[in-house]
Amino acid sequence: MVTLTFTKEVRKNYLLRKFYYMYNKIKNMWGIFKDNNEWNEKNVVGFIAFLVMVLFALLDLMTGYLGKDLVINETIYDSFTWVVLGCFGIAGAEKFAKK
């Protein structure tokens, strides 16, 4: 059996590289909200709201299976529904209006 041992300096360099990689990823993430990019911000926000709605549905199914009731304020769920419909509706209208 072969065991690998790393010196403190090797571990420190690895952690620094990992930190700078994550720092650059987070810094570049905000690039999607600039005016000149390839991302449609409305689609990003709509997709995140849709994921939250799916999470609500899955949690409701899991708690129902366990015999408990998941109480979600109807206003909150309806708000996410309107955000999804608004974002995807506006993005879809923009797509067809360009032609």
C-alpha positions in Angstrom: 0.0 0.0 0.0 1.3 3.4 -1.0 0.6 6.4 1.2 1.0 9.9 0.1 2.2 12.6 2.4 2.1 16.2 1.5 4.1 18.9 3.1 2.5 22.0 4.6 3.6 24.1 1.7 2.0 21.8 -0.9 -1.3 21.9 1.1 -1.0 25.7 1.4 -0.5 26.1 -2.3 -3.4 23.8 -3.1 -5.7 25.7 -0.8 -4.6 29.1 -2.3 -5.2 27.8 -5.8 -8.7 26.6 -4.7 -9.4 29.9 -3.0 -8.5 31.9 -6.1 -10.4 29.6 -8.4 -13.6 30.1 -6.3 -12.9 33.8 -5.9 -12.7 34.2 -9.7 -15.9 32.1 -10.3 -17.8 34.2 -7.8 -16.4 37.5 -9.3 -17.3 36.3 -12.8 -20.8 35.3 -11.8 -21.9 38.9 -11.6 -21.0 39.3 -15.3 -24.4 37.9 -16.3 -26.0 41.1 -15.0 -24.0 43.4 -17.3 -25.6 45.1 -20.3 -23.4 43.3 -22.8 -23.6 39.5 -22.2 -25.0 36.4 -23.7 -27.3 35.6 -20.7 -30.9 36.7 -20.5 -31.4 37.8 -16.9 -35.1 37.3 -17.0 -34.6 33.7 -17.8 -32.1 33.3 -14.9 -34.5 34.9 -12.4 -37.4 32.9 -13.7 -35.5 29.6 -13.5 -34.5 30.3 -9.9 -38.1 31.1 -9.0 -39.2 27.9 -10.8 -36.6 25.9 -8.8 -38.0 27.3 -5.5 -41.5 26.3 -6.6 -40.3 22.7 -7.4 -38.5 22.7 -4.0 -41.8 23.7 -2.3 -43.6 20.8 -4.2 -41.0 18.2 -3.2 -41.1 19.3 0.4 -44.9 19.2 0.4 -44.7 15.6 -1.0 -42.1 14.5 1.6 -44.0 16.0 4.5 -47.3 14.6 3.3 -45.7 11.2 3.1 -44.5 11.6 6.7 -48.1 12.5 7.7 -47.4 16.2 8.4 -48.8 19.2 6.7 -46.4 21.7 5.1 -47.9 25.1 5.6 -46.8 27.6 2.9 -48.4 31.0 2.8 -50.5 31.2 -0.4 -49.3 34.7 -1.1 -45.7 33.6 -1.2 -46.3 30.7 -3.5 -48.5 32.9 -5.8 -45.7 35.5 -5.9 -43.2 32.9 -7.1 -45.8 31.8 -9.7 -46.2 35.4 -11.0 -42.4 35.9 -11.1 -42.0 32.7 -13.2 -44.8 33.6 -15.5 -43.7 37.2 -15.8 -40.0 36.4 -16.5 -40.7 33.7 -19.0 -43.5 35.7 -20.6 -41.5 38.8 -21.1 -38.5 36.8 -22.3 -40.7 34.9 -24.8 -42.3 38.1 -26.0 -38.9 39.7 -26.6 -37.8 36.7 -28.5 -40.7 36.9 -30.9 -40.7 40.8 -31.1 -37.2 40.8 -32.5 -38.3 39.1 -35.7 
